[in-house]
Amino acid sequence: MRPLRLGDVTKHRSLAFSLRVRFVSLPKRGEFDGIDLDCYHVGQVYVLPSQLATLLILGGHAELVENQSGRAEAADFGQPQFPKRR
């Protein structure tokens, strides 16, 4: 059985949540058993399944890349003034 490659994981269309991450370093061989990271490069941005992306982020090998248009922020209006009833 050949090792699982990240490309294999990201090709499947699923409802799983994915994250955009930038590799800051590559793990040493064997650090993540059964996952081949040879086709990925430091400094490049990839969309990965959330579980794998989280594992890489927590291991210090990747950082989250914010999608400028992908997230909306709620407006903070403080104490809104409602019209008074007559």
C-alpha positions as CSV (number, residue, x, y, z in Angstrom):
1,M,0.0,0.0,0.0
2,R,1.5,3.4,-1.0
3,P,1.6,6.3,1.5
4,L,-1.2,8.7,1.5
5,R,-0.4,12.0,-0.3
6,L,-2.0,15.3,0.6
7,G,-3.0,15.7,-3.1
8,D,-5.1,12.5,-2.8
9,V,-6.9,13.9,0.2
10,T,-7.7,17.3,-1.4
11,K,-8.9,15.9,-4.7
12,H,-12.0,14.3,-3.1
13,R,-15.1,16.5,-3.0
14,S,-16.6,16.4,0.4
15,L,-18.4,18.5,2.9
16,A,-15.3,18.6,5.1
17,F,-14.2,22.0,6.2
18,S,-10.9,23.1,4.7
19,L,-8.3,25.7,5.5
20,R,-5.8,27.7,3.6
21,V,-2.3,27.3,5.0
22,R,1.2,28.4,4.1
23,F,4.0,25.9,4.8
24,V,6.8,27.5,7.0
25,S,8.8,24.3,7.2
26,L,8.4,20.7,6.2
27,P,8.2,17.9,8.8
28,K,11.0,15.4,9.0
29,R,10.4,12.1,7.3
30,G,8.4,9.9,9.6
31,E,7.1,12.7,11.7
32,F,3.6,12.2,10.3
33,D,3.4,8.5,9.7
34,G,1.8,7.5,6.3
35,I,1.6,11.1,4.9
36,D,4.0,12.0,2.1
37,L,4.7,15.8,2.0
38,D,7.4,15.7,-0.7
39,C,5.3,17.4,-3.3
40,Y,4.7,20.5,-1.2
41,H,7.0,23.5,-0.8
42,V,7.9,25.9,2.0
43,G,6.3,29.3,1.4
44,Q,3.5,28.0,-0.8
45,V,-0.2,28.3,0.1
46,Y,-2.4,25.2,-0.1
47,V,-6.0,24.4,0.7
48,L,-6.1,21.3,3.1
49,P,-8.7,19.5,5.1
50,S,-9.1,21.1,8.5
51,Q,-7.8,18.2,10.5
52,L,-4.6,17.9,8.5
53,A,-4.1,21.7,8.4
54,T,-4.6,21.9,12.2
55,L,-2.1,19.2,12.7
56,L,0.5,21.1,10.6
57,I,-0.3,24.4,12.3
58,L,0.1,22.9,15.8
59,G,3.3,21.2,14.8
60,G,4.7,24.5,13.7
61,H,5.0,23.6,10.1
62,A,2.2,25.8,8.7
63,E,0.4,29.0,9.4
64,L,-3.2,30.0,8.7
65,V,-3.7,32.2,5.7
66,E,-6.6,34.6,6.1
67,N,-8.9,34.9,3.1
68,Q,-9.7,38.6,2.8
69,S,-13.1,38.2,1.1
70,G,-14.0,34.9,2.7
71,R,-14.9,36.0,6.2
72,A,-17.4,38.6,7.2
73,E,-17.2,40.6,10.4
74,A,-20.2,41.5,12.4
75,A,-20.8,45.3,12.7
76,D,-20.8,46.5,16.2
77,F,-23.3,49.3,16.6
78,G,-23.1,49.4,20.4
79,Q,-26.5,50.3,21.8
80,P,-28.9,50.7,18.8
81,Q,-31.6,53.3,19.2
82,F,-35.0,52.0,18.4
83,P,-38.0,54.3,17.4
84,K,-40.3,55.0,20.3
85,R,-43.9,53.8,20.2
86,R,-46.6,56.4,20.1
